[in-house]
Amino acid sequence: MKPFLRRSSLIYIAIMIAALVFFSFFFPMTKKPTEIPLSEVIAKSRSGEIEKIVVDGDVLLITTIDGTELKTITGNLTIVDLQELGLVLPEG
């Protein structure tokens, strides 16, 4: 292979890798849950809009009936505290 062709091939490969890194950084494939206030989570739970709630430390990961993923930070509140504030846990 001629040196010019090899060098230009390496340049094209480097450009392709840089483009992939750029797009994966600025346009991630996975959607992050939208953060909402705890009061909104409680309101949604009361109106029956929540399908699933997962507790991950001080974060609640919420999936609504229409498939939207949300999260809220609970701080030091326990599930019992949240229920006393009006959170209605989904069945199941």
HTML snippet that shows the backbone in 3Dmol.js (N, CA, C, O; Angstrom):
<script src="https://3Dmol.org/build/3Dmol-min.js"></script>
<div id="view" style="width:600px;height:400px;position:relative"></div>
<script>
const pdb = `
ATOM      1  N   MET A   1       0.847  -1.172   0.000  1.00  0.00           N
ATOM      2  CA  MET A   1       0.000   0.000   0.000  1.00  0.00           C
ATOM      3  C   MET A   1       0.893   1.236   0.000  1.00  0.00           C
ATOM      4  O   MET A   1       1.903   1.276   0.703  1.00  0.00           O
ATOM      5  N   LYS A   2       0.529   2.224  -0.773  1.00  0.00           N
ATOM      6  CA  LYS A   2       1.323   3.443  -0.862  1.00  0.00           C
ATOM      7  C   LYS A   2       1.185   4.240   0.430  1.00  0.00           C
ATOM      8  O   LYS A   2       0.128   4.213   1.061  1.00  0.00           O
ATOM      9  N   PRO A   3       2.245   4.952   0.833  1.00  0.00           N
ATOM     10  CA  PRO A   3       2.194   5.719   2.083  1.00  0.00           C
ATOM     11  C   PRO A   3       1.056   6.741   2.109  1.00  0.00           C
ATOM     12  O   PRO A   3       0.446   6.957   3.156  1.00  0.00           O
ATOM     13  N   PHE A   4       0.767   7.366   0.973  1.00  0.00           N
ATOM     14  CA  PHE A   4      -0.308   8.364   0.929  1.00  0.00           C
ATOM     15  C   PHE A   4      -1.666   7.726   1.213  1.00  0.00           C
ATOM     16  O   PHE A   4      -2.469   8.273   1.970  1.00  0.00           O
ATOM     17  N   LEU A   5      -1.919   6.570   0.604  1.00  0.00           N
ATOM     18  CA  LEU A   5      -3.199   5.888   0.813  1.00  0.00           C
ATOM     19  C   LEU A   5      -3.346   5.414   2.251  1.00  0.00           C
ATOM     20  O   LEU A   5      -4.429   5.492   2.831  1.00  0.00           O
ATOM     21  N   ARG A   6      -2.247   4.922   2.823  1.00  0.00           N
ATOM     22  CA  ARG A   6      -2.312   4.444   4.201  1.00  0.00           C
ATOM     23  C   ARG A   6      -2.575   5.609   5.156  1.00  0.00           C
ATOM     24  O   ARG A   6      -3.364   5.486   6.093  1.00  0.00           O
ATOM     25  N   ARG A   7      -1.913   6.731   4.913  1.00  0.00           N
ATOM     26  CA  ARG A   7      -2.097   7.896   5.763  1.00  0.00           C
ATOM     27  C   ARG A   7      -3.522   8.439   5.634  1.00  0.00           C
ATOM     28  O   ARG A   7      -4.140   8.792   6.639  1.00  0.00           O
ATOM     29  N   SER A   8      -4.042   8.508   4.426  1.00  0.00           N
ATOM     30  CA  SER A   8      -5.404   9.019   4.255  1.00  0.00           C
ATOM     31  C   SER A   8      -6.426   8.054   4.853  1.00  0.00           C
ATOM     32  O   SER A   8      -7.457   8.494   5.361  1.00  0.00           O
ATOM     33  N   SER A   9      -6.162   6.755   4.803  1.00  0.00           N
ATOM     34  CA  SER A   9      -7.061   5.778   5.430  1.00  0.00           C
ATOM     35  C   SER A   9      -7.087   5.982   6.937  1.00  0.00           C
ATOM     36  O   SER A   9      -8.151   5.923   7.554  1.00  0.00           O
ATOM     37  N   LEU A  10      -5.934   6.219   7.528  1.00  0.00           N
ATOM     38  CA  LEU A  10      -5.870   6.456   8.969  1.00  0.00           C
ATOM     39  C   LEU A  10      -6.598   7.747   9.348  1.00  0.00           C
ATOM     40  O   LEU A  10      -7.243   7.821  10.395  1.00  0.00           O
ATOM     41  N   ILE A  11      -6.492   8.743   8.505  1.00  0.00           N
ATOM     42  CA  ILE A  11      -7.188  10.002   8.775  1.00  0.00           C
ATOM     43  C   ILE A  11      -8.699   9.788   8.737  1.00  0.00           C
ATOM     44  O   ILE A  11      -9.418  10.287   9.602  1.00  0.00           O
ATOM     45  N   TYR A  12      -9.185   9.045   7.734  1.00  0.00           N
ATOM     46  CA  TYR A  12     -10.628   8.763   7.652  1.00  0.00           C
ATOM     47  C   TYR A  12     -11.113   7.956   8.852  1.00  0.00           C
ATOM     48  O   TYR A  12     -12.200   8.207   9.373  1.00  0.00           O
ATOM     49  N   ILE A  13     -10.320   7.000   9.285  1.00  0.00           N
ATOM     50  CA  ILE A  13     -10.691   6.201  10.460  1.00  0.00           C
ATOM     51  C   ILE A  13     -10.744   7.088  11.701  1.00  0.00           C
ATOM     52  O   ILE A  13     -11.665   6.972  12.509  1.00  0.00           O
ATOM     53  N   ALA A  14      -9.760   7.973  11.856  1.00  0.00           N
ATOM     54  CA  ALA A  14      -9.737   8.881  13.005  1.00  0.00           C
ATOM     55  C   ALA A  14     -10.946   9.818  12.983  1.00  0.00           C
ATOM     56  O   ALA A  14     -11.530  10.097  14.030  1.00  0.00           O
ATOM     57  N   ILE A  15     -11.323  10.303  11.806  1.00  0.00           N
ATOM     58  CA  ILE A  15     -12.494  11.178  11.693  1.00  0.00           C
ATOM     59  C   ILE A  15     -13.764  10.420  12.056  1.00  0.00           C
ATOM     60  O   ILE A  15     -14.635  10.960  12.738  1.00  0.00           O
ATOM     61  N   MET A  16     -13.876   9.174  11.609  1.00  0.00           N
ATOM     62  CA  MET A  16     -15.055   8.357  11.927  1.00  0.00           C
ATOM     63  C   MET A  16     -15.163   8.124  13.435  1.00  0.00           C
ATOM     64  O   MET A  16     -16.248   8.233  14.007  1.00  0.00           O
ATOM     65  N   ILE A  17     -14.040   7.802  14.076  1.00  0.00           N
ATOM     66  CA  ILE A  17     -14.046   7.572  15.525  1.00  0.00           C
ATOM     67  C   ILE A  17     -14.420   8.855  16.258  1.00  0.00           C
ATOM     68  O   ILE A  17     -15.205   8.821  17.206  1.00  0.00           O
ATOM     69  N   ALA A  18     -13.867   9.980  15.829  1.00  0.00           N
ATOM     70  CA  ALA A  18     -14.191  11.261  16.465  1.00  0.00           C
ATOM     71  C   ALA A  18     -15.675  11.586  16.302  1.00  0.00           C
ATOM     72  O   ALA A  18     -16.300  12.094  17.233  1.00  0.00           O
ATOM     73  N   ALA A  19     -16.240  11.303  15.142  1.00  0.00           N
ATOM     74  CA  ALA A  19     -17.669  11.563  14.918  1.00  0.00           C
ATOM     75  C   ALA A  19     -18.523  10.678  15.817  1.00  0.00           C
ATOM     76  O   ALA A  19     -19.516  11.145  16.375  1.00  0.00           O
ATOM     77  N   LEU A  20     -18.157   9.414  15.964  1.00  0.00           N
ATOM     78  CA  LEU A  20     -18.900   8.508  16.840  1.00  0.00           C
ATOM     79  C   LEU A  20     -18.853   8.977  18.288  1.00  0.00           C
ATOM     80  O   LEU A  20     -19.869   8.960  18.982  1.00  0.00           O
ATOM     81  N   VAL A  21     -17.681   9.394  18.741  1.00  0.00           N
ATOM     82  CA  VAL A  21     -17.540   9.887  20.111  1.00  0.00           C
ATOM     83  C   VAL A  21     -18.376  11.152  20.296  1.00  0.00           C
ATOM     84  O   VAL A  21     -19.055  11.307  21.312  1.00  0.00           O
ATOM     85  N   PHE A  22     -18.329  12.043  19.328  1.00  0.00           N
ATOM     86  CA  PHE A  22     -19.102  13.285  19.399  1.00  0.00           C
ATOM     87  C   PHE A  22     -20.594  12.997  19.527  1.00  0.00           C
ATOM     88  O   PHE A  22     -21.255  13.535  20.416  1.00  0.00           O
ATOM     89  N   PHE A  23     -21.125  12.157  18.648  1.00  0.00           N
ATOM     90  CA  PHE A  23     -22.561  11.873  18.672  1.00  0.00           C
ATOM     91  C   PHE A  23     -22.977  11.097  19.911  1.00  0.00           C
ATOM     92  O   PHE A  23     -24.064  11.328  20.441  1.00  0.00           O
ATOM     93  N   SER A  24     -22.144  10.188  20.381  1.00  0.00           N
ATOM     94  CA  SER A  24     -22.521   9.435  21.583  1.00  0.00           C
ATOM     95  C   SER A  24     -22.471  10.320  22.829  1.00  0.00           C
ATOM     96  O   SER A  24     -23.199  10.072  23.791  1.00  0.00           O
ATOM     97  N   PHE A  25     -21.628  11.339  22.822  1.00  0.00           N
ATOM     98  CA  PHE A  25     -21.536  12.243  23.963  1.00  0.00           C
ATOM     99  C   PHE A  25     -22.705  13.226  23.990  1.00  0.00           C
ATOM    100  O   PHE A  25     -23.309  13.442  25.041  1.00  0.00           O
ATOM    101  N   PHE A  26     -23.025  13.817  22.850  1.00  0.00           N
ATOM    102  CA  PHE A  26     -24.056  14.845  22.804  1.00  0.00           C
ATOM    103  C   PHE A  26     -25.463  14.303  22.563  1.00  0.00           C
ATOM    104  O   PHE A  26     -26.445  14.992  22.841  1.00  0.00           O
ATOM    105  N   PHE A  27     -25.569  13.102  22.059  1.00  0.00           N
ATOM    106  CA  PHE A  27     -26.874  12.492  21.798  1.00  0.00           C
ATOM    107  C   PHE A  27     -26.897  11.087  22.378  1.00  0.00           C
ATOM    108  O   PHE A  27     -26.848  10.111  21.630  1.00  0.00           O
ATOM    109  N   PRO A  28     -26.971  10.966  23.717  1.00  0.00           N
ATOM    110  CA  PRO A  28     -26.939   9.631  24.325  1.00  0.00           C
ATOM    111  C   PRO A  28     -28.155   8.815  23.909  1.00  0.00           C
ATOM    112  O   PRO A  28     -29.244   9.350  23.703  1.00  0.00           O
ATOM    113  N   MET A  29     -27.944   7.502  23.790  1.00  0.00           N
ATOM    114  CA  MET A  29     -29.010   6.601  23.348  1.00  0.00           C
ATOM    115  C   MET A  29     -30.048   6.359  24.443  1.00  0.00           C
ATOM    116  O   MET A  29     -31.225   6.156  24.149  1.00  0.00           O
ATOM    117  N   THR A  30     -29.618   6.380  25.695  1.00  0.00           N
ATOM    118  CA  THR A  30     -30.556   6.105  26.779  1.00  0.00           C
ATOM    119  C   THR A  30     -31.153   7.411  27.283  1.00  0.00           C
ATOM    120  O   THR A  30     -30.458   8.413  27.450  1.00  0.00           O
ATOM    121  N   LYS A  31     -32.444   7.373  27.517  1.00  0.00           N
ATOM    122  CA  LYS A  31     -33.114   8.545  28.054  1.00  0.00           C
ATOM    123  C   LYS A  31     -33.008   8.523  29.572  1.00  0.00           C
ATOM    124  O   LYS A  31     -33.281   7.508  30.213  1.00  0.00           O
ATOM    125  N   LYS A  32     -32.616   9.635  30.125  1.00  0.00           N
ATOM    126  CA  LYS A  32     -32.562   9.753  31.576  1.00  0.00           C
ATOM    127  C   LYS A  32     -33.938  10.180  32.075  1.00  0.00           C
ATOM    128  O   LYS A  32     -34.632  10.955  31.417  1.00  0.00           O
ATOM    129  N   PRO A  33     -34.329   9.667  33.245  1.00  0.00           N
ATOM    130  CA  PRO A  33     -35.632  10.067  33.780  1.00  0.00           C
ATOM    131  C   PRO A  33     -35.668  11.565  34.080  1.00  0.00           C
ATOM    132  O   PRO A  33     -34.673  12.147  34.511  1.00  0.00           O
ATOM    133  N   THR A  34     -36.805  12.166  33.849  1.00  0.00           N
ATOM    134  CA  THR A  34     -37.013  13.580  34.146  1.00  0.00           C
ATOM    135  C   THR A  34     -37.211  13.747  35.649  1.00  0.00           C
ATOM    136  O   THR A  34     -37.999  13.028  36.263  1.00  0.00           O
ATOM    137  N   GLU A  35     -36.491  14.698  36.234  1.00  0.00           N
ATOM    138  CA  GLU A  35     -36.631  14.928  37.676  1.00  0.00           C
ATOM    139  C   GLU A  35     -37.810  15.861  37.937  1.00  0.00           C
ATOM    140  O   GLU A  35     -37.931  16.925  37.329  1.00  0.00           O
ATOM    141  N   ILE A  36     -38.674  15.436  38.854  1.00  0.00           N
ATOM    142  CA  ILE A  36     -39.838  16.239  39.226  1.00  0.00           C
ATOM    143  C   ILE A  36     -39.875  16.371  40.744  1.00  0.00           C
ATOM    144  O   ILE A  36     -39.270  15.561  41.445  1.00  0.00           O
ATOM    145  N   PRO A  37     -40.579  17.383  41.267  1.00  0.00           N
ATOM    146  CA  PRO A  37     -40.670  17.543  42.721  1.00  0.00           C
ATOM    147  C   PRO A  37     -41.503  16.434  43.354  1.00  0.00           C
ATOM    148  O   PRO A  37     -42.373  15.842  42.713  1.00  0.00           O
ATOM    149  N   LEU A  38     -41.219  16.169  44.615  1.00  0.00           N
ATOM    150  CA  LEU A  38     -41.925  15.132  45.362  1.00  0.00           C
ATOM    151  C   LEU A  38     -43.424  15.411  45.408  1.00  0.00           C
ATOM    152  O   LEU A  38     -44.228  14.480  45.354  1.00  0.00           O
ATOM    153  N   SER A  39     -43.803  16.667  45.506  1.00  0.00           N
ATOM    154  CA  SER A  39     -45.236  17.007  45.555  1.00  0.00           C
ATOM    155  C   SER A  39     -45.956  16.567  44.281  1.00  0.00           C
ATOM    156  O   SER A  39     -47.116  16.159  44.328  1.00  0.00           O
ATOM    157  N   GLU A  40     -45.267  16.652  43.150  1.00  0.00           N
ATOM    158  CA  GLU A  40     -45.873  16.217  41.888  1.00  0.00           C
ATOM    159  C   GLU A  40     -46.011  14.693  41.843  1.00  0.00           C
ATOM    160  O   GLU A  40     -46.987  14.169  41.307  1.00  0.00           O
ATOM    161  N   VAL A  41     -45.030  13.986  42.408  1.00  0.00           N
ATOM    162  CA  VAL A  41     -45.118  12.518  42.484  1.00  0.00           C
ATOM    163  C   VAL A  41     -46.318  12.122  43.339  1.00  0.00           C
ATOM    164  O   VAL A  41     -47.075  11.222  42.975  1.00  0.00           O
ATOM    165  N   ILE A  42     -46.488  12.791  44.467  1.00  0.00           N
ATOM    166  CA  ILE A  42     -47.621  12.489  45.349  1.00  0.00           C
ATOM    167  C   ILE A  42     -48.938  12.769  44.626  1.00  0.00           C
ATOM    168  O   ILE A  42     -49.879  11.982  44.730  1.00  0.00           O
ATOM    169  N   ALA A  43     -49.012  13.874  43.900  1.00  0.00           N
ATOM    170  CA  ALA A  43     -50.237  14.199  43.154  1.00  0.00           C
ATOM    171  C   ALA A  43     -50.519  13.151  42.080  1.00  0.00           C
ATOM    172  O   ALA A  43     -51.665  12.742  41.896  1.00  0.00           O
ATOM    173  N   LYS A  44     -49.480  12.719  41.374  1.00  0.00           N
ATOM    174  CA  LYS A  44     -49.659  11.693  40.343  1.00  0.00           C
ATOM    175  C   LYS A  44     -50.085  10.368  40.961  1.00  0.00           C
ATOM    176  O   LYS A  44     -50.901   9.650  40.383  1.00  0.00           O
ATOM    177  N   SER A  45     -49.541  10.037  42.130  1.00  0.00           N
ATOM    178  CA  SER A  45     -49.913   8.771  42.769  1.00  0.00           C
ATOM    179  C   SER A  45     -51.369   8.803  43.227  1.00  0.00           C
ATOM    180  O   SER A  45     -52.070   7.795  43.145  1.00  0.00           O
ATOM    181  N   ARG A  46     -51.815   9.943  43.701  1.00  0.00           N
ATOM    182  CA  ARG A  46     -53.216  10.075  44.144  1.00  0.00           C
ATOM    183  C   ARG A  46     -54.197   9.969  42.979  1.00  0.00           C
ATOM    184  O   ARG A  46     -55.313   9.475  43.136  1.00  0.00           O
ATOM    185  N   SER A  47     -53.762  10.441  41.805  1.00  0.00           N
ATOM    186  CA  SER A  47     -54.658  10.391  40.640  1.00  0.00           C
ATOM    187  C   SER A  47     -54.525   9.083  39.862  1.00  0.00           C
ATOM    188  O   SER A  47     -55.174   8.906  38.832  1.00  0.00           O
ATOM    189  N   GLY A  48     -53.682   8.158  40.353  1.00  0.00           N
ATOM    190  CA  GLY A  48     -53.560   6.844  39.724  1.00  0.00           C
ATOM    191  C   GLY A  48     -52.737   6.821  38.450  1.00  0.00           C
ATOM    192  O   GLY A  48     -52.907   5.924  37.624  1.00  0.00           O
ATOM    193  N   GLU A  49     -51.850   7.790  38.274  1.00  0.00           N
ATOM    194  CA  GLU A  49     -51.043   7.872  37.057  1.00  0.00           C
ATOM    195  C   GLU A  49     -49.767   7.041  37.121  1.00  0.00           C
ATOM    196  O   GLU A  49     -49.074   6.906  36.113  1.00  0.00           O
ATOM    197  N   ILE A  50     -49.439   6.480  38.289  1.00  0.00           N
ATOM    198  CA  ILE A  50     -48.170   5.775  38.466  1.00  0.00           C
ATOM    199  C   ILE A  50     -48.375   4.271  38.353  1.00  0.00           C
ATOM    200  O   ILE A  50     -49.254   3.690  38.990  1.00  0.00           O
ATOM    201  N   GLU A  51     -47.531   3.656  37.517  1.00  0.00           N
ATOM    202  CA  GLU A  51     -47.571   2.205  37.335  1.00  0.00           C
ATOM    203  C   GLU A  51     -46.596   1.507  38.277  1.00  0.00           C
ATOM    204  O   GLU A  51     -46.908   0.459  38.841  1.00  0.00           O
ATOM    205  N   LYS A  52     -45.393   2.106  38.444  1.00  0.00           N
ATOM    206  CA  LYS A  52     -44.356   1.435  39.224  1.00  0.00           C
ATOM    207  C   LYS A  52     -43.480   2.467  39.920  1.00  0.00           C
ATOM    208  O   LYS A  52     -43.194   3.528  39.366  1.00  0.00           O
ATOM    209  N   ILE A  53     -43.056   2.143  41.150  1.00  0.00           N
ATOM    210  CA  ILE A  53     -42.112   2.973  41.897  1.00  0.00           C
ATOM    211  C   ILE A  53     -40.984   2.071  42.374  1.00  0.00           C
ATOM    212  O   ILE A  53     -41.225   1.025  42.977  1.00  0.00           O
ATOM    213  N   VAL A  54     -39.750   2.483  42.100  1.00  0.00           N
ATOM    214  CA  VAL A  54     -38.570   1.754  42.558  1.00  0.00           C
ATOM    215  C   VAL A  54     -37.779   2.686  43.468  1.00  0.00           C
ATOM    216  O   VAL A  54     -37.488   3.825  43.101  1.00  0.00           O
ATOM    217  N   VAL A  55     -37.431   2.195  44.659  1.00  0.00           N
ATOM    218  CA  VAL A  55     -36.641   2.979  45.602  1.00  0.00           C
ATOM    219  C   VAL A  55     -35.171   2.647  45.371  1.00  0.00           C
ATOM    220  O   VAL A  55     -34.778   1.482  45.421  1.00  0.00           O
ATOM    221  N   ASP A  56     -34.358   3.679  45.117  1.00  0.00           N
ATOM    222  CA  ASP A  56     -32.920   3.517  44.906  1.00  0.00           C
ATOM    223  C   ASP A  56     -32.207   4.515  45.813  1.00  0.00           C
ATOM    224  O   ASP A  56     -31.870   5.622  45.393  1.00  0.00           O
ATOM    225  N   GLY A  57     -31.983   4.107  47.065  1.00  0.00           N
ATOM    226  CA  GLY A  57     -31.383   5.012  48.041  1.00  0.00           C
ATOM    227  C   GLY A  57     -32.349   6.130  48.372  1.00  0.00           C
ATOM    228  O   GLY A  57     -33.463   5.880  48.834  1.00  0.00           O
ATOM    229  N   ASP A  58     -31.922   7.380  48.133  1.00  0.00           N
ATOM    230  CA  ASP A  58     -32.803   8.517  48.413  1.00  0.00           C
ATOM    231  C   ASP A  58     -33.514   9.021  47.156  1.00  0.00           C
ATOM    232  O   ASP A  58     -33.992  10.155  47.111  1.00  0.00           O
ATOM    233  N   VAL A  59     -33.575   8.164  46.140  1.00  0.00           N
ATOM    234  CA  VAL A  59     -34.220   8.518  44.876  1.00  0.00           C
ATOM    235  C   VAL A  59     -35.368   7.553  44.600  1.00  0.00           C
ATOM    236  O   VAL A  59     -35.228   6.343  44.773  1.00  0.00           O
ATOM    237  N   LEU A  60     -36.500   8.097  44.171  1.00  0.00           N
ATOM    238  CA  LEU A  60     -37.609   7.269  43.699  1.00  0.00           C
ATOM    239  C   LEU A  60     -37.596   7.313  42.179  1.00  0.00           C
ATOM    240  O   LEU A  60     -37.626   8.388  41.580  1.00  0.00           O
ATOM    241  N   LEU A  61     -37.553   6.139  41.558  1.00  0.00           N
ATOM    242  CA  LEU A  61     -37.657   6.032  40.109  1.00  0.00           C
ATOM    243  C   LEU A  61     -39.090   5.633  39.794  1.00  0.00           C
ATOM    244  O   LEU A  61     -39.554   4.574  40.216  1.00  0.00           O
ATOM    245  N   ILE A  62     -39.779   6.474  39.062  1.00  0.00           N
ATOM    246  CA  ILE A  62     -41.208   6.310  38.828  1.00  0.00           C
ATOM    247  C   ILE A  62     -41.456   6.036  37.355  1.00  0.00           C
ATOM    248  O   ILE A  62     -40.879   6.688  36.485  1.00  0.00           O
ATOM    249  N   THR A  63     -42.323   5.061  37.083  1.00  0.00           N
ATOM    250  CA  THR A  63     -42.808   4.815  35.725  1.00  0.00           C
ATOM    251  C   THR A  63     -44.305   5.084  35.733  1.00  0.00           C
ATOM    252  O   THR A  63     -45.047   4.495  36.520  1.00  0.00           O
ATOM    253  N   THR A  64     -44.740   5.968  34.859  1.00  0.00           N
ATOM    254  CA  THR A  64     -46.160   6.301  34.797  1.00  0.00           C
ATOM    255  C   THR A  64     -46.894   5.294  33.914  1.00  0.00           C
ATOM    256  O   THR A  64     -46.274   4.473  33.238  1.00  0.00           O
ATOM    257  N   ILE A  65     -48.205   5.371  33.931  1.00  0.00           N
ATOM    258  CA  ILE A  65     -49.043   4.470  33.139  1.00  0.00           C
ATOM    259  C   ILE A  65     -48.707   4.573  31.651  1.00  0.00           C
ATOM    260  O   ILE A  65     -48.744   3.572  30.936  1.00  0.00           O
ATOM    261  N   ASP A  66     -48.376   5.791  31.179  1.00  0.00           N
ATOM    262  CA  ASP A  66     -48.061   5.961  29.755  1.00  0.00           C
ATOM    263  C   ASP A  66     -46.605   5.656  29.420  1.00  0.00           C
ATOM    264  O   ASP A  66     -46.180   5.864  28.283  1.00  0.00           O
ATOM    265  N   GLY A  67     -45.821   5.158  30.404  1.00  0.00           N
ATOM    266  CA  GLY A  67     -44.445   4.733  30.153  1.00  0.00           C
ATOM    267  C   GLY A  67     -43.388   5.789  30.387  1.00  0.00           C
ATOM    268  O   GLY A  67     -42.204   5.514  30.194  1.00  0.00           O
ATOM    269  N   THR A  68     -43.768   6.981  30.793  1.00  0.00           N
ATOM    270  CA  THR A  68     -42.805   8.043  31.075  1.00  0.00           C
ATOM    271  C   THR A  68     -42.011   7.689  32.326  1.00  0.00           C
ATOM    272  O   THR A  68     -42.574   7.244  33.326  1.00  0.00           O
ATOM    273  N   GLU A  69     -40.687   7.893  32.259  1.00  0.00           N
ATOM    274  CA  GLU A  69     -39.834   7.624  33.414  1.00  0.00           C
ATOM    275  C   GLU A  69     -39.486   8.936  34.102  1.00  0.00           C
ATOM    276  O   GLU A  69     -39.022   9.884  33.469  1.00  0.00           O
ATOM    277  N   LEU A  70     -39.719   8.970  35.405  1.00  0.00           N
ATOM    278  CA  LEU A  70     -39.484  10.161  36.216  1.00  0.00           C
ATOM    279  C   LEU A  70     -38.652   9.781  37.422  1.00  0.00           C
ATOM    280  O   LEU A  70     -38.539   8.604  37.764  1.00  0.00           O
ATOM    281  N   LYS A  71     -38.069  10.777  38.065  1.00  0.00           N
ATOM    282  CA  LYS A  71     -37.380  10.518  39.331  1.00  0.00           C
ATOM    283  C   LYS A  71     -37.570  11.705  40.248  1.00  0.00           C
ATOM    284  O   LYS A  71     -37.792  12.832  39.806  1.00  0.00           O
ATOM    285  N   THR A  72     -37.478  11.422  41.544  1.00  0.00           N
ATOM    286  CA  THR A  72     -37.541  12.473  42.547  1.00  0.00           C
ATOM    287  C   THR A  72     -36.620  12.091  43.691  1.00  0.00           C
ATOM    288  O   THR A  72     -36.392  10.910  43.952  1.00  0.00           O
ATOM    289  N   ILE A  73     -36.102  13.084  44.359  1.00  0.00           N
ATOM    290  CA  ILE A  73     -35.207  12.852  45.496  1.00  0.00           C
ATOM    291  C   ILE A  73     -36.026  12.974  46.770  1.00  0.00           C
ATOM    292  O   ILE A  73     -36.730  13.962  46.980  1.00  0.00           O
ATOM    293  N   THR A  74     -35.925  11.947  47.626  1.00  0.00           N
ATOM    294  CA  THR A  74     -36.719  11.922  48.855  1.00  0.00           C
ATOM    295  C   THR A  74     -35.929  12.363  50.073  1.00  0.00           C
ATOM    296  O   THR A  74     -36.514  12.624  51.125  1.00  0.00           O
ATOM    297  N   GLY A  75     -34.622  12.451  49.953  1.00  0.00           N
ATOM    298  CA  GLY A  75     -33.808  12.801  51.119  1.00  0.00           C
ATOM    299  C   GLY A  75     -33.844  11.687  52.143  1.00  0.00           C
ATOM    300  O   GLY A  75     -33.631  10.524  51.803  1.00  0.00           O
ATOM    301  N   ASN A  76     -34.110  12.027  53.390  1.00  0.00           N
ATOM    302  CA  ASN A  76     -34.124  11.040  54.477  1.00  0.00           C
ATOM    303  C   ASN A  76     -35.502  10.437  54.722  1.00  0.00           C
ATOM    304  O   ASN A  76     -35.677   9.694  55.688  1.00  0.00           O
ATOM    305  N   LEU A  77     -36.475  10.734  53.883  1.00  0.00           N
ATOM    306  CA  LEU A  77     -37.829  10.227  54.091  1.00  0.00           C
ATOM    307  C   LEU A  77     -37.909   8.738  53.770  1.00  0.00           C
ATOM    308  O   LEU A  77     -37.337   8.270  52.785  1.00  0.00           O
ATOM    309  N   THR A  78     -38.623   8.006  54.613  1.00  0.00           N
ATOM    310  CA  THR A  78     -38.855   6.585  54.366  1.00  0.00           C
ATOM    311  C   THR A  78     -40.167   6.426  53.598  1.00  0.00           C
ATOM    312  O   THR A  78     -40.904   7.392  53.398  1.00  0.00           O
ATOM    313  N   ILE A  79     -40.441   5.203  53.175  1.00  0.00           N
ATOM    314  CA  ILE A  79     -41.704   4.928  52.486  1.00  0.00           C
ATOM    315  C   ILE A  79     -42.890   5.253  53.389  1.00  0.00           C
ATOM    316  O   ILE A  79     -43.903   5.778  52.928  1.00  0.00           O
ATOM    317  N   VAL A  80     -42.761   4.939  54.676  1.00  0.00           N
ATOM    318  CA  VAL A  80     -43.838   5.245  55.628  1.00  0.00           C
ATOM    319  C   VAL A  80     -44.055   6.759  55.694  1.00  0.00           C
ATOM    320  O   VAL A  80     -45.193   7.228  55.686  1.00  0.00           O
ATOM    321  N   ASP A  81     -42.952   7.522  55.757  1.00  0.00           N
ATOM    322  CA  ASP A  81     -43.064   8.989  55.762  1.00  0.00           C
ATOM    323  C   ASP A  81     -43.766   9.481  54.494  1.00  0.00           C
ATOM    324  O   ASP A  81     -44.627  10.360  54.549  1.00  0.00           O
ATOM    325  N   LEU A  82     -43.388   8.905  53.357  1.00  0.00           N
ATOM    326  CA  LEU A  82     -43.987   9.317  52.088  1.00  0.00           C
ATOM    327  C   LEU A  82     -45.480   8.996  52.042  1.00  0.00           C
ATOM    328  O   LEU A  82     -46.278   9.776  51.523  1.00  0.00           O
ATOM    329  N   GLN A  83     -45.845   7.834  52.595  1.00  0.00           N
ATOM    330  CA  GLN A  83     -47.265   7.476  52.637  1.00  0.00           C
ATOM    331  C   GLN A  83     -48.037   8.418  53.556  1.00  0.00           C
ATOM    332  O   GLN A  83     -49.186   8.757  53.275  1.00  0.00           O
ATOM    333  N   GLU A  84     -47.409   8.840  54.652  1.00  0.00           N
ATOM    334  CA  GLU A  84     -48.056   9.807  55.543  1.00  0.00           C
ATOM    335  C   GLU A  84     -48.237  11.162  54.861  1.00  0.00           C
ATOM    336  O   GLU A  84     -49.162  11.908  55.184  1.00  0.00           O
ATOM    337  N   LEU A  85     -47.344  11.475  53.910  1.00  0.00           N
ATOM    338  CA  LEU A  85     -47.473  12.715  53.144  1.00  0.00           C
ATOM    339  C   LEU A  85     -48.518  12.595  52.037  1.00  0.00           C
ATOM    340  O   LEU A  85     -48.873  13.588  51.402  1.00  0.00           O
ATOM    341  N   GLY A  86     -49.007  11.377  51.809  1.00  0.00           N
ATOM    342  CA  GLY A  86     -50.064  11.189  50.816  1.00  0.00           C
ATOM    343  C   GLY A  86     -49.700  10.339  49.624  1.00  0.00           C
ATOM    344  O   GLY A  86     -50.522  10.168  48.724  1.00  0.00           O
ATOM    345  N   LEU A  87     -48.476   9.792  49.584  1.00  0.00           N
ATOM    346  CA  LEU A  87     -48.079   8.941  48.464  1.00  0.00           C
ATOM    347  C   LEU A  87     -48.903   7.659  48.472  1.00  0.00           C
ATOM    348  O   LEU A  87     -48.995   6.977  49.492  1.00  0.00           O
ATOM    349  N   VAL A  88     -49.494   7.342  47.341  1.00  0.00           N
ATOM    350  CA  VAL A  88     -50.275   6.116  47.190  1.00  0.00           C
ATOM    351  C   VAL A  88     -49.451   5.166  46.334  1.00  0.00           C
ATOM    352  O   VAL A  88     -49.183   5.447  45.165  1.00  0.00           O
ATOM    353  N   LEU A  89     -49.044   4.028  46.924  1.00  0.00           N
ATOM    354  CA  LEU A  89     -48.239   3.062  46.186  1.00  0.00           C
ATOM    355  C   LEU A  89     -49.115   2.281  45.219  1.00  0.00           C
ATOM    356  O   LEU A  89     -50.243   1.917  45.552  1.00  0.00           O
ATOM    357  N   PRO A  90     -48.593   2.019  44.008  1.00  0.00           N
ATOM    358  CA  PRO A  90     -49.379   1.247  43.047  1.00  0.00           C
ATOM    359  C   PRO A  90     -49.531  -0.201  43.503  1.00  0.00           C
ATOM    360  O   PRO A  90     -48.685  -0.720  44.232  1.00  0.00           O
ATOM    361  N   GLU A  91     -50.600  -0.843  43.077  1.00  0.00           N
ATOM    362  CA  GLU A  91     -50.844  -2.246  43.425  1.00  0.00           C
ATOM    363  C   GLU A  91     -49.785  -3.118  42.770  1.00  0.00           C
ATOM    364  O   GLU A  91     -49.360  -2.855  41.645  1.00  0.00           O
ATOM    365  N   GLY A  92     -49.357  -4.168  43.490  1.00  0.00           N
ATOM    366  CA  GLY A  92     -48.436  -5.149  42.909  1.00  0.00           C
ATOM    367  C   GLY A  92     -47.068  -4.838  43.234  1.00  0.00           C
ATOM    368  O   GLY A  92     -46.158  -5.559  42.826  1.00  0.00           O
TER     369      GLY A  92
END
`;
const viewer = $3Dmol.createViewer("view");
viewer.addModel(pdb, "pdb");
viewer.setStyle({}, {cartoon: {color: "spectrum"}});
viewer.zoomTo();
viewer.render();
</script>
